[in-house]
Amino acid sequence: MSGIGAHEVIIETPDHMATLSDVEEKRIEDLFWAFRDRVIDLKKDLRLRYTLFFKNHGESAGATLEHSHSQLIALPVVPKRVLEELDGAKKYFEYKERCVYCDIVRQEIAAGTRVVMESDHFLVISPYAPRFPFETWVVPKLHHSHAETMSPQAIQDLASVMRSTLRRLDKALERPPFNFVMHTAPLQEASIPHYHWHIEIIPKLTRVAGFEWGSGFYINPTPPEESAKFLRDATPV
């Protein structure tokens, strides 16, 4: 296989000292517009199979530059973890004839105990059986497999939701380092009925060590119901 791809840095603000939770909502909206526009352009290269959009905030989360930024990497393969997630979602769909993420949205809204916040387009939850303390997911309420197909209204709403969620994490956990990763469908595939794009935010509060690497199991001392209540109560200023 030829080594082909792209690695792009998206600078989120001209203010060197600001973090993503500090900037105004329009800046975050611009970030997601930049992601959308770049993915649509990268998709024209048929050698590229997947785009990974992510942010490392803080040294312990892997950030190597102090200035607030996100990254977009285009790959000539679909990563192994993405294939596993797609395969699991497909098996659920074949068994239930429903998208697993759509079911999650419906069930979490009905239960309410793991919901952090809800907007017109998105649901923010502490997922069932999270791998890490205060792991938080932002899930579209309507089914879309590709994040780059977001409407302008959804992008505007996502900016508001992400800003509020990051501010809640800042207030509850005293501005922790974190990673966020956008999970989306492969570039060259049409809309997929069994997969549902979403964002996973993972504060760096614990370390992955020998047990996790050796077993694939994660030790999380914080129940998601407690995490969700803590974040709901941490109303951002």
Sequence and secondary structure as in RCSB ss.txt:
>XXXX:A:sequence
MSGIGAHEVIIETPDHMATLSDVEEKRIEDLFWAFRDRVIDLKKDLRLRYTLFFKNHGESAGATLEHSHSQLIAL
PVVPKRVLEELDGAKKYFEYKERCVYCDIVRQEIAAGTRVVMESDHFLVISPYAPRFPFETWVVPKLHHSHAETM
SPQAIQDLASVMRSTLRRLDKALERPPFNFVMHTAPLQEASIPHYHWHIEIIPKLTRVAGFEWGSGFYINPTPPE
ESAKFLRDATPV
>XXXX:A:secstr
     EEEEEE  S TT  TTTS HHHHHHHHHHHHHHHHHHTTSTT  EEEEEEEESGGGT   SS EEEEEEE
SS  HHHHHHHHHHHHHHHHHSS HHHHHHHHHHHH TTEEEE SSEEEE  SS SSTT EEEEESS  S GGG 
 HHHHHHHHHHHHHHHHHHHHHHTS  EEEEEE   TTS   TT   EEEEEE  S   HHHHHHS     S HH
HHHHHHHHS   
